[in-house]
């Protein structure tokens, strides 16, 4: 392995270990309130696969909320994506690497297979590079191909740090009160000409509920 690659691998490994430790430490202090999760509970009760749709900037508290549930997350192949993938794996997630916003057929195929096997997915439609809260077509494509519903998820925190990144990535502060909320389940079909509008409306509903 070239020296530069070895240094990069060590840096990623170090940041991943540190990240897992910090997330677990912070998460232990957070106080959660989960509301409007009827669609999630109903899908799981009937063993219906679902696609969670969430904004990239709210990823951290939502990852912690659904830890150790075996959800599969789509994570970019960038270096920062590798760190997130390792942290997610330590929190009990499965991962598929790639991006649905850049025509990555391999990633879309892997995601569809997860759903067809009865699993659940989490996708950030504005990831991995934004613009923030933009709707790339990946969520609709995957849900339509597998014939499963989409449930939007959102999180707010009573106090948080926001990184100076394109998505203003939210890190809830110690002992923050976190409100997690969901939309109703959204069915996606090939004949639906208003899919994007309905999915955006679902995201807005989840955010409005989380703000309440």
C-alpha positions in Angstrom: 0.0 0.0 0.0 1.4 3.4 -1.0 2.5 5.7 1.9 -0.2 8.2 1.2 -2.9 5.6 1.1 -1.7 4.1 4.4 -1.8 7.5 6.1 -5.3 8.0 4.7 -6.5 4.6 6.0 -5.0 5.3 9.4 -6.7 8.7 9.5 -10.1 7.3 8.6 -9.7 4.5 11.1 -8.8 7.0 13.9 -11.6 9.3 13.1 -14.1 6.4 12.9 -13.1 5.1 16.3 -13.3 8.6 17.8 -16.6 9.2 16.1 -18.2 6.1 17.5 -17.0 6.9 21.0 -18.4 10.5 20.8 -21.7 9.5 19.3 -22.3 6.9 22.0 -21.2 9.2 24.7 -23.4 12.1 23.5 -26.3 9.7 22.7 -26.3 8.4 26.2 -27.1 11.9 27.5 -29.8 12.7 24.9 -33.5 12.6 25.9 -35.8 11.4 23.1 -39.4 12.0 22.3 -40.8 10.0 19.4 -44.2 10.9 17.9 -46.3 10.2 14.8 -44.6 6.8 14.3 -47.8 4.9 13.5 -46.7 4.2 9.9 -43.4 2.8 11.1 -45.0 0.5 13.7 -47.7 -0.6 11.3 -45.1 -1.5 8.6 -43.0 -3.5 11.0 -46.0 -5.2 12.5 -47.0 -6.4 9.0 -43.4 -7.0 8.0 -43.7 -4.5 5.2 -40.3 -3.1 4.0 -40.1 0.7 4.0 -37.7 3.4 2.8 -36.9 6.1 5.4 -36.3 9.4 3.8 -34.3 12.0 5.8 -32.3 15.2 5.3 -28.6 14.8 5.4 -28.2 17.4 8.1 -30.4 15.6 10.5 -28.7 12.2 10.1 -26.9 11.9 13.4 -29.9 11.9 15.9 -31.9 9.7 13.5 -29.0 7.2 13.2 -28.9 7.0 17.0 -32.7 6.6 17.2 -32.7 3.6 15.0 -29.4 2.0 16.1 -29.2 -1.8 16.3 -32.4 -2.2 14.2 -30.6 -3.7 11.1 -31.6 -0.8 8.8 -29.5 -0.4 5.7 -28.2 3.1 4.9 -26.9 4.5 1.6 -23.6 6.2 2.2 -21.4 7.9 -0.4 -18.0 6.6 -1.5 -16.2 9.8 -0.5 -13.6 9.7 2.3 -16.0 11.3 4.7 -18.5 8.7 3.7 -16.1 5.9 4.8 -16.0 7.4 8.2 -19.8 7.6 8.4 -20.1 4.1 7.1 -17.8 2.7 9.8 -19.7 4.6 12.5 -23.0 3.4 11.2 -21.8 -0.2 11.2 -20.8 0.1 14.8 -24.3 1.4 15.6 -25.8 -1.8 14.1 -26.5 -0.6 10.5 -25.9 -2.3 7.2 -24.4 -0.1 4.4 -24.6 0.2 0.7 -22.0 2.5 -0.8 -22.8 4.9 -3.7 -25.1 7.7 -4.6 -28.6 7.6 -6.1 -28.2 11.2 -7.4 -25.4 10.4 -9.8 -26.9 7.5 -11.8 -25.2 4.8 -9.8 -27.0 1.7 -11.1 -25.0 -0.6 -8.8 -26.1 1.2 -5.7 -29.7 1.3 -6.8 -29.6 -2.4 -7.5 -28.1 -3.1 -4.1 -30.8 -1.0 -2.4 -33.6 -2.7 -4.3 -32.3 -6.1 -3.3 -32.4 -5.1 0.4 -36.1 -4.2 0.1 -36.9 -7.3 -1.9 -35.3 -9.3 0.9 -37.6 -7.7 3.5 -35.1 -5.2 4.8 -35.5 -1.4 5.5 -33.6 1.4 4.0 -32.6 4.9 5.0 -31.7 7.4 2.2 -30.9 11.1 2.3 -32.3 12.6 -0.9 -30.1 15.6 -0.6 -26.9 13.7 0.0 -24.0 13.4 -0.4 -23.3 16.9 -1.6 -26.6 18.8 -1.7 -27.9 21.3 -2.2 -29.5 21.1 1.2 -33.1 19.8 1.2 -33.1 19.0 -2.5 -35.0 16.0 -3.7 -32.8 13.7 -5.8 -34.8 10.9 -7.5 -33.2 8.0 -5.7 -35.8 7.5 -3.0 -38.7 7.3 -5.6 -36.7 5.1 -7.9 -35.9 2.5 -5.3 -39.3 2.5 -3.6 -41.1 2.2 -7.0 -38.8 -0.6 -8.2 -39.4 -2.6 -5.0 -43.1 -1.6 -4.6 -42.7 -0.4 -1.0 -43.8 2.8 0.8 -41.7 5.7 1.9 -41.8 7.2 5.3 -40.1 10.6 5.9 -38.3 11.1 9.2 -37.2 14.3 10.9 -35.4 15.3 14.1 -35.1 18.5 16.1 -33.0 19.3 19.1 -33.5 21.7 22.0 -29.8 22.7 21.7 -27.3 21.7 19.1 -24.1 22.6 17.2 -24.4 23.1 13.5 -21.3 22.5 11.4 -20.3 25.1 8.7 -21.1 22.6 6.0 -23.5 22.7 3.0 -26.2 20.9 5.1 -25.5 22.6 8.4 -25.0 19.2 9.9 -26.7 19.0 13.3 -24.9 17.6 16.4 -27.3 17.8 19.4 -25.5 19.0 22.5 -25.1 17.0 25.7 -28.5 16.4 27.5 -30.4 17.9 24.5 -34.1 17.1 24.2 -34.6 15.5 20.8 -38.0 15.2 19.1 -38.2 12.6 16.3 -41.3 12.5 14.1 -42.4 10.8 10.9 -44.8 11.3 8.0 -47.5 8.9 7.0 -46.5 6.2 4.6 -46.3 7.3 1.0 -47.1 4.8 -1.8 -45.0 5.3 -5.0 -46.2 4.0 -8.3 -45.0 4.3 -11.9 -48.2 6.0 -12.9 -47.8 8.7 -10.3 -46.8 12.0 -12.0 -46.7 13.9 -8.7 -44.3 11.6 -6.8 -41.6 14.3 -6.1 -44.2 16.8 -4.8 -45.8 14.2 -2.5 -42.4 13.1 -1.2 -41.4 16.7 -0.5 -44.7 17.3 1.2 -44.0 14.2 3.4 -40.6 15.6 4.4 -42.2 18.9 5.3 -44.9 17.1 7.3 -42.2 15.2 9.3 -40.3 18.4 10.0 -43.4 20.2 11.1 -44.3 17.4 13.4 -40.8 17.3 14.8 -40.9 21.1 15.4 -44.1 20.6 17.4 
